[in-house]
Amino acid sequence: MLSLYRSILIVFFISNFLNACAVCYGSPDDVITIGMRMAILTLLGFIVSVLIGILFVIRHFMKQSKLNELKG
């Protein structure tokens, strides 16, 4: 129980350091906010395309495995 109180106190005292970024609470028309939003979308695009590529490779390996089982 002591660790719970200690954790609550730590979060309470350092909560002012745990602020959100400018995209979350900044003005929507600010140049930095627009740039951060585009950077986030670009990174999401790269991550999604890599994950789709990995899924296609796994699917290809599964098809090849089934074909090899049927042949031999």
N, C-alpha and C positions, 0 to 999 in steps of 0.2 A: 504494500500500500504506500510505503514511503517513496518508492520509485515512481509511482503514479503522480504523487504530489510534486515530486522533483521535476518530472517531465512537464507538468502543467506550468510550473513556475518558469522553467527554461523557455517554453514556447511563449509565455506571456512577456518575458523580458526581451526576447530577441525578435518579436513579431514585427517590429518596425523595420528590420532588415529584410524581411521576407515579402517585399512588395512585388506586384506584378510588373511585367514589362510595359513599354509604351504602347504596344499593340492592344493590350488588354484594357488599359484605362486611359490612354492618351486621346487627343482629339483626332477624329477620323480623317480630317483634311490635312493633317500635318505631313510634311514630306517624309520624315523619318518613319511615321506609322505606315504610310503607303509603301515605302521601301521594304520595311520589315514584313508586311503582309505579302508582298510579291516574293520575298526571299523564302518565306514559309511555304508558299504555294509551289515554288520551284523545287525546294527540297522534298516536299511531298510527292511531286511528280517524279523525281528521280527514284525515290524509295519505292513507290508503287510500280514503276516500270521494272525495277530490279526484282521485286517480289513476283511479278507476273512472269518474268523470264525464268526465275527459279521454278515456278510451278509448271511451266511448259517443259523444262528439262526433266523434272520428276515424272511428268506424264509420259514423256518420250521414253524414259528408262523403264517405266512400268509396261508400256506397250512392247518394247524390245524384249523384256523379260518373259512376257507371255508368249511371244513368237518363238523364243528360244526353247521354252518348255514344250511347245507343240512340235517343234522340229526334232528335238532330241530327248 
